[in-house]
Amino acid sequence: MTAIALETTSFAVPDALRRNWRTWSVLALMAALFVVAALSVAKQAVSPRIQLDEPGTPGALASVRAAVPETSATRLRAIAPESALEINAAIPLSDSANPAARPFLLGGSGAADRLRSLDCLTAAIYYEAAREPTEGQRAVAQVVLNRVRHPAYPNTVCGVVFEGARRYTGCQFSFSCDGSLRRGPMAAYWERARRVAQEALNGYVYAPVGWATHYHANYVVPYWASSLVKSATVGNHIFYRWRGGWGRAPAFTNRYAGVEPAIAWRGGFGQPLRSEIQTAAGQSPRDAAAAQAAAEAAPMSSVDSFQRAVLRRYEPLRRDTADAVIAERADDRALSRTQRWALTGSNGDTPQQAPLGRREGAEQPRDLQGVRYRWDPAPRTNSGGENSGAEAATSSVAAEGR
């Protein structure tokens, strides 16, 4: 039996491998480690992880504050929206405890500071979630107030909302540095956002997002998303909190300063609009011009039945321009008989239409003192030389008012 076993082993394993199995094992282990390291480096290049010290360790606060710029709203991967939806959906929600935040109260701040905090929080809700449901707007407000109480961020509402806003990259809320502030808000949406902001500043807590300090739209993928804990999804936004102790309630030790900075944020700090950025990046002039026109007309927008902003822009047309358009299309063979008649006043078979449908020689309507309000065009005769019934009736009714 021993001889058979030795013979079988000798057949299955080459002599060189059997004699140097220790060497081959070390080489295999080194190869495996190399593959793991290469995959790790590749993953870091695509979605680098943010390394944070736990609260209480030396340099912990400096560590988390240094990580804040890495979570800028502008640090997005170049991925199509459809792919982003799939990637975000594949990231599971954390099953760890997600307790609600404590109520936020402004305390003894003065009237001017209260108005500033309300204005800044309203701007964040409006420009970040104007068309989100009320729950989505409350979730955004909760993130802002959570940051006010986290030591990694400013301890004022306006300071949190406009952190990094004067830089095109590095802002914490994209609306503050992408030119959105150069467009005036729509009154109805602004008032809705203001009501949500007022509730949040008076202590309303939106519990589902817990102590979340980050969020992004589900159609984009930030580089930092895999470094944080995915804690909730509300509307079109996904919410995250810091990993470890920095994302738990005991870490939120900041006290509200009570004095809001006076930030002149209207006008957008001079940042270019998206359309201007696209033009500088080489977008076609036609698309850039269309985007610019839409941006400039934004305050004139209205809302359709699906609660989407609709551009309504009406401009007077010069007479010479209108005549040129009519002359250009008069011979267009693609026009139907009705289209040609509406555009030119004639479809080729009937006389030229006079303005407002009036025929030449028709008597003008009298003013109110003349009692007469109806048109009384010169009657036409039929083949028998008599007025048609409808025209005769019209003439007779008009005659009674003379």
ZILINQUI-V771590 format. One record per pair of residues at least 12 apart in sequence whose C-alpha atoms are under 6 Angstrom apart, sorted by the first residue. I is the first residue (numbers start at 0). J is the second residue. D is the distance in Angstrom with one decimal. If there is no record, write none. Layout:
i=I j=J d=D
i=I j=J d=D
//
This chain:
i=46 j=222 d=4.8
i=48 j=226 d=4.8
i=49 j=226 d=5.7
i=51 j=63 d=5.9
i=53 j=244 d=5.9
i=64 j=151 d=4.8
i=68 j=169 d=5.9
i=70 j=223 d=5.8
i=71 j=169 d=5.0
i=71 j=170 d=5.6
i=71 j=171 d=4.9
i=72 j=171 d=5.2
i=72 j=172 d=5.6
i=72 j=173 d=5.3
i=73 j=168 d=6.0
i=74 j=221 d=5.6
i=75 j=220 d=5.7
i=75 j=221 d=4.1
i=75 j=222 d=5.8
i=76 j=220 d=5.7
i=76 j=221 d=5.8
i=80 j=218 d=4.7
i=83 j=218 d=5.2
i=83 j=219 d=5.4
i=83 j=220 d=5.8
i=84 j=217 d=5.9
i=84 j=218 d=5.3
i=92 j=229 d=5.2
i=92 j=230 d=5.6
i=93 j=229 d=5.8
i=93 j=230 d=5.6
i=97 j=209 d=5.4
i=98 j=209 d=5.3
i=99 j=206 d=4.4
i=99 j=209 d=4.2
i=100 j=209 d=5.4
i=100 j=210 d=5.6
i=102 j=202 d=4.5
i=102 j=204 d=5.7
i=103 j=202 d=4.8
i=104 j=200 d=6.0
i=104 j=201 d=5.9
i=104 j=202 d=5.6
i=108 j=257 d=4.7
i=112 j=258 d=5.8
i=112 j=259 d=5.2
i=116 j=156 d=5.5
i=116 j=157 d=6.0
i=119 j=157 d=5.3
i=120 j=196 d=5.9
i=121 j=192 d=5.5
i=121 j=193 d=4.9
i=121 j=196 d=5.5
i=124 j=136 d=5.8
i=124 j=192 d=5.7
i=125 j=192 d=5.5
i=135 j=233 d=5.6
i=135 j=234 d=5.6
i=142 j=211 d=5.8
i=142 j=212 d=5.1
i=146 j=212 d=5.9
i=148 j=251 d=5.2
i=148 j=252 d=5.9
i=148 j=253 d=4.3
i=149 j=251 d=4.5
i=149 j=253 d=5.4
i=150 j=253 d=5.4
i=154 j=255 d=5.2
i=154 j=256 d=5.7
i=155 j=256 d=6.0
i=155 j=259 d=5.9
i=164 j=176 d=5.1
i=178 j=267 d=5.7
i=178 j=270 d=5.2
i=178 j=271 d=5.2
i=178 j=272 d=4.2
i=180 j=266 d=5.6
i=180 j=267 d=4.4
i=181 j=266 d=4.6
i=181 j=267 d=5.0
i=183 j=298 d=5.7
i=208 j=231 d=5.6
i=211 j=239 d=5.2
i=211 j=240 d=4.3
i=212 j=240 d=5.3
i=213 j=238 d=5.7
i=213 j=239 d=5.0
i=214 j=237 d=5.3
i=214 j=238 d=4.2
i=214 j=239 d=5.8
i=215 j=236 d=5.4
i=215 j=237 d=5.6
i=216 j=235 d=5.6
i=216 j=236 d=4.4
i=217 j=235 d=5.6
i=217 j=236 d=5.6
i=227 j=240 d=5.9
i=227 j=241 d=5.3
i=227 j=242 d=5.5
i=228 j=240 d=5.3
i=228 j=242 d=5.9
i=274 j=287 d=5.6
i=274 j=290 d=5.5
i=274 j=291 d=5.6
i=361 j=376 d=4.6
i=361 j=377 d=5.7
i=371 j=400 d=5.5
//
